[in-house]
Each structure stands twice: as structure tokens, then as C-alpha cells.
């Protein structure tokens, strides 16, 4: 077995290391280092300096839920502010939370501009919303921004983890506002578009009328999808108002006649025409009961779709 060769640093590497170890530092500087030790009361950081840095427990985070053993690991890269050049034992005293306070606002500003998504744990309920922490900064989530629908009982949300995005950053006022609703809305929209993309023209299902307008009615066909039946597609005769034929909550049979730009166009009239229904029985994967009625569940409908 071939012996491993000892790697000997070059003279240039020695010089760089020496220069680095004697670099000038002063209180207020923010420096980077690698965590080399974690105890119950402090974190030891290798600064590439002639001595090590010490971060006391009380200088690690503003987040009351912070755990020194759970949230800091050996090998972590860390940024901290020098608060004392000599702690009495030859070490440099550091503060991570003071560094976070200086660096975080710029990070948060960029994150808001880039629409970054953060997973946060809700810490406490306050008047009108919830408190959490992001980049060591106390953040507020209004009750109206927690979810898609307004949250009444905030206490039930304590300890929950949600995805959020930043909607307000005001460093001078120390104001940081997050929204879970924005992330949920985008996910819902993506989910809806994904379901719509799988729909085929000509498929028949049933749904409930959830809104009636002068120009037609909107039918909920399940799976969070709603389509429009234009007044001209409600029945085979001319009508002045959809109310002449349909009523709110009524269950109707509809055919998908178009899917475009995220909108679903439906027809009741097409289903009424017997020849159309028979043609669709042969062409579309729709289950029938007793050979007469179309399956009423969109789940069944989607499960049997023929995808391109």
C-alpha cells in the first residue's frame, strides 16, 4: 500500500496565514469565523487569528426560542461583532446578535426585492397578529396575512411553522412585516393552473352554480375549479337572464368547451343535445351510471384524463 504524502504548505501560504493572524481588528468590526466548540454557555469561533473568539450565550440571538445546542453546530460559518478585544483570558469577545442587527436589514431588503420565501415558526400571539423572528429580527405577521382566509383564533397558531415572504422592511422604525397569505395564494394559483392544464375539451361533469351574472353563471366543478357558462350556452333557446333557467346552488351537468389563459368555458346546452353526449361517451374517459348519467365527481374525471 502506497504511503500518503505529507502536504507541506508553500511559503506563500505560510506568509498569508501569518499576515492573517496578525491583522488589525477593533471593537465594532464584524468578522467571519468557523465554530469549533459549543457548550451550554458559549460558542468558540476560529477567526484565523492568533486567538479565538468567544460568543457568550446571551450574545447569540434575540430570538427567545433560540437553542445553543440545536441551532449552532461545529463547523458552522458565523458572522459576529467584536465587542471586546480581550475577555480577560486572551480571547476576543464577540456578539452574533449585534452583528445580525447590523447585517440583517440589508439582507431583508434584498430578500423582499427578490421575493424570497422563508419558513418561520410562530412564536407568540399579539393584538392583531403573530410574532416570529427572521434573521434574528422580530417580525410581525398580521392576522389577515397568516393564511388565505382570516384567522380568528391566533392562539391556535402558536408554534406552527409556515412559509412567508417579506412585505415591509423599515430599518429606521425597526419594522419587519411578513405574509403567509402571499405564499399560499401563489401556491394555490400554481396548483389551480396545474389542474386546469390537465383538463380536456369535451369532457362532461357536474357542478354547482355558485354565482349568477347577467352574462352567464359560474359553476364549481370541484377540485377548486370554477368555469363560466355563458348565457348563450345555458340552453337551446334565447333567454334574457340566466335566472330564467338556473338558480343558485343548483347542480347542473356541464361540458368543457374551452380552456384558455387559466379560464374554463363550460356549456350546459351542449350536454342537452343528445348526439353530443353520445359522441363524448365514445371519445372521452367518462364513467356512466346505468348508461345514462355522467359521473359527478371531478376526481373521477381527472383520474381518467388522457394527457397529451
Number of C-alpha atoms within 10 A of each C-alpha: 3 4 5 6 6 6 6 8 8 9 9 9 11 12 11 11 13 14 13 14 14 12 10 8 13 12 13 16 12 20 16 14 19 18 21 17 15 17 12 10 11 17 23 22 28 19 20 18 18 14 15 16 30 24 24 17 18 13 20 23 21 18 16 10 12 14 13 18 14 7 9 18 15 14 13 13 14 16 21 27 25 24 19 17 16 14 13 9 7 12 17 25 23 30 24 24 23 22 23 21 18 15 15 18 20 13 12 21 18 14 17 17 10 11 14 13 17 16 12 19 18 19 20 15 20 14 9 13 19 22 19 24 18 18 17 20 20 16 22 24 24 20 22 16 22 24 19 14 10 12 17 11 10 16 13 10 17 15 14 10 13 18 18 24 21 25 16 16 20 12 15 7 7 12 14 21 19 27 23 24 23 20 22 18 13 11 12 14 13 12 14 16 15 12 15 19 14 14 18 20 15 22 22 28 23 21 22 19 22 15 14 19 13 11 13 19 25 21 28 20 23 15 14 10 16 21 22 22 26 19 23 17 21 23 19 12 8 10 13 10 15 20 15 8 10 17 15 14 13 11 17 17 22 28 24 22 18 15 17 9 8 14 14 20 21 30 24 23 19 22 24 16 12 9 11 14 21 12 11 16 18 9 11 18 17 21 19 12 9 7 8 10 14 20 17 21 15 17 12 14 20 18 10 13 15 11 9 5
